[in-house]
Amino acid sequence: MSSVLDPKVVLVTGASSGIGRATALALSKAGAIVAVGGRRTDRLEALAQEAPGEILVLDMDVSDPESVREAVDRTVERFGTLDIVVNNAGIMLTGPVLDADPAEWTRMVETNLLGSMYTVHAALPHLLRSRGAVVQISSTSGRISSAGAAVYSATKFGVNAFAEALRQEVTEQGVRVVLVEPGFVSTELADHITDPTSRAAVKTMAESMRTLQPEDIAAAVVYAVTQPDHVAVNEILVRPTDQSR
Ligand SMILES: NC(=O)c1ccc[n+]([C@@H]2O[C@H](COP(=O)([O-])OP(=O)(O)OC[C@H]3O[C@@H](n4cnc5c(N)ncnc54)[C@H](OP(=O)(O)O)[C@@H]3O)[C@@H](O)[C@H]2O)c1
């Protein structure tokens, strides 16, 4: 496995923590050159120290199309190509619809849904040239909607819809689209929930099961992108064994 992705160039968004960080490290260990995007660049610099391969740190806010375009351009200017994009950046600000602050809905739509669309739009010309791949980190919430997660789920259902249409548009040109749908993973995602009841409910849920670790999802991404060119792993759903829905 060690040089399977050598010399592929991969951009991972939201690589400063959780799934994105673990995925960037796993791809680096598999031989890829990895451009890592996020707003907390101090954390990205620390990741660059830890990774075995070459890392490009990008100050990148996926909710800002200009920032996204700059990040993609910098990656291609530096390495001459872009082979794989992992659209991972996301936020989960759950709570009941009635009590919600619509500004949080805007942030979720701009980050989870529009952010991944902006990244695909900026990267696609390069991916068509390299016959590359797009990995969209969605969620089980993109398949099953549940009370308290209406808008988070709506963004992930949107990610799934976008991925399937994109797949149909580009598959015959050799670009593979991979949807990865994690269940409950131990990360800082829920720490940012502002509604105390919802935050406590997620914590209780986490304590009730053996959750996934970010490395479990990173392994799924590496599996998908290391298949031979004629094999398109289009969808991977990974739940903790203890998670029923
Ligand atoms: N944890 C789970 O149980 C779970 C389950 C299913 C799906 N997911 C999905 O997995 C993805 C990663 O989440 P995680 O669990 O690893 O959470 P996390 O540890 O909170 O990581 C989220 C990442 O997204 C980045 N991010 C947030 N807003 C951004 C923005 N505007 N621009 C650029 N980067 C931004 C953060 O970086 P900065 O703050 O430094 O910008 C951070 O690196 C998300 O799409 C999430 O919906 C998670």
Ligand as a Chemical Component Dictionary entry (heavy atoms), coordinates in Angstrom:
data_LIG
# 
_chem_comp.id                   LIG 
_chem_comp.type                 NON-POLYMER 
_chem_comp.pdbx_formal_charge   0 
_chem_comp.three_letter_code    LIG 
# 
loop_
_chem_comp_atom.comp_id 
_chem_comp_atom.atom_id 
_chem_comp_atom.alt_atom_id 
_chem_comp_atom.type_symbol 
_chem_comp_atom.charge 
_chem_comp_atom.model_Cartn_x 
_chem_comp_atom.model_Cartn_y 
_chem_comp_atom.model_Cartn_z 
_chem_comp_atom.pdbx_ordinal 
LIG N1  N1  N 0  -18.375 13.053 13.368 1  
LIG C1  C1  C 0  -19.406 12.392 12.866 2  
LIG O1  O1  O 0  -20.098 11.636 13.584 3  
LIG C2  C2  C 0  -19.763 12.541 11.411 4  
LIG C3  C3  C 0  -20.709 11.661 10.887 5  
LIG C4  C4  C 0  -21.073 11.780 9.551  6  
LIG C5  C5  C 0  -20.501 12.751 8.772  7  
LIG N2  N2  N 1  -19.590 13.613 9.297  8  
LIG C6  C6  C 0  -19.038 14.642 8.424  9  
LIG O2  O2  O 0  -17.638 14.543 8.416  10 
LIG C7  C7  C 0  -17.085 15.808 8.070  11 
LIG C8  C8  C 0  -15.954 16.138 9.041  12 
LIG O3  O3  O 0  -16.507 16.283 10.337 13 
LIG P1  P1  P 0  -15.751 15.820 11.668 14 
LIG O4  O4  O 0  -16.660 14.918 12.388 15 
LIG O5  O5  O -1 -14.390 15.386 11.374 16 
LIG O6  O6  O 0  -15.778 17.203 12.491 17 
LIG P2  P2  P 0  -14.656 18.205 12.945 18 
LIG O7  O7  O 0  -13.599 17.502 13.718 19 
LIG O8  O8  O 0  -15.387 19.321 13.625 20 
LIG O9  O9  O 0  -14.011 18.709 11.588 21 
LIG C9  C9  C 0  -14.651 19.613 10.757 22 
LIG C10 C10 C 0  -13.623 20.231 9.833  23 
LIG O10 O10 O 0  -14.320 21.103 8.928  24 
LIG C11 C11 C 0  -13.605 22.311 8.859  25 
LIG N3  N3  N 0  -14.463 23.426 8.523  26 
LIG C12 C12 C 0  -15.603 23.840 9.132  27 
LIG N4  N4  N 0  -16.062 24.948 8.523  28 
LIG C13 C13 C 0  -15.188 25.234 7.512  29 
LIG C14 C14 C 0  -15.113 26.251 6.539  30 
LIG N5  N5  N 0  -16.032 27.225 6.459  31 
LIG N6  N6  N 0  -14.080 26.232 5.673  32 
LIG C15 C15 C 0  -13.136 25.252 5.734  33 
LIG N7  N7  N 0  -13.154 24.265 6.650  34 
LIG C16 C16 C 0  -14.172 24.266 7.522  35 
LIG C17 C17 C 0  -12.954 22.479 10.218 36 
LIG O11 O11 O 0  -11.780 23.268 10.064 37 
LIG P3  P3  P 0  -11.600 24.792 10.520 38 
LIG O12 O12 O 0  -12.527 25.039 11.666 39 
LIG O13 O13 O 0  -10.145 24.863 10.884 40 
LIG O14 O14 O 0  -11.916 25.618 9.319  41 
LIG C18 C18 C 0  -12.593 21.054 10.564 42 
LIG O15 O15 O 0  -11.324 20.739 10.066 43 
LIG C19 C19 C 0  -18.236 16.805 8.085  44 
LIG O16 O16 O 0  -18.666 17.045 6.766  45 
LIG C20 C20 C 0  -19.311 16.058 8.864  46 
LIG O17 O17 O 0  -20.606 16.483 8.508  47 
LIG C21 C21 C 0  -19.193 13.520 10.599 48 
# 
loop_
_chem_comp_bond.comp_id 
_chem_comp_bond.atom_id_1 
_chem_comp_bond.atom_id_2 
_chem_comp_bond.value_order 
_chem_comp_bond.pdbx_ordinal 
LIG N1  C1  SING 1  
LIG C1  O1  DOUB 2  
LIG C1  C2  SING 3  
LIG C2  C3  SING 4  
LIG C2  C21 DOUB 5  
LIG C3  C4  DOUB 6  
LIG C4  C5  SING 7  
LIG C5  N2  DOUB 8  
LIG N2  C6  SING 9  
LIG N2  C21 SING 10 
LIG C6  O2  SING 11 
LIG C6  C20 SING 12 
LIG O2  C7  SING 13 
LIG C7  C8  SING 14 
LIG C7  C19 SING 15 
LIG C8  O3  SING 16 
LIG O3  P1  SING 17 
LIG P1  O4  DOUB 18 
LIG P1  O5  SING 19 
LIG P1  O6  SING 20 
LIG O6  P2  SING 21 
LIG P2  O7  DOUB 22 
LIG P2  O8  SING 23 
LIG P2  O9  SING 24 
LIG O9  C9  SING 25 
LIG C9  C10 SING 26 
LIG C10 O10 SING 27 
LIG C10 C18 SING 28 
LIG O10 C11 SING 29 
LIG C11 N3  SING 30 
LIG C11 C17 SING 31 
LIG N3  C12 SING 32 
LIG N3  C16 SING 33 
LIG C12 N4  DOUB 34 
LIG N4  C13 SING 35 
LIG C13 C14 SING 36 
LIG C13 C16 DOUB 37 
LIG C14 N5  SING 38 
LIG C14 N6  DOUB 39 
LIG N6  C15 SING 40 
LIG C15 N7  DOUB 41 
LIG N7  C16 SING 42 
LIG C17 O11 SING 43 
LIG C17 C18 SING 44 
LIG O11 P3  SING 45 
LIG P3  O12 DOUB 46 
LIG P3  O13 SING 47 
LIG P3  O14 SING 48 
LIG C18 O15 SING 49 
LIG C19 O16 SING 50 
LIG C19 C20 SING 51 
LIG C20 O17 SING 52 
# 
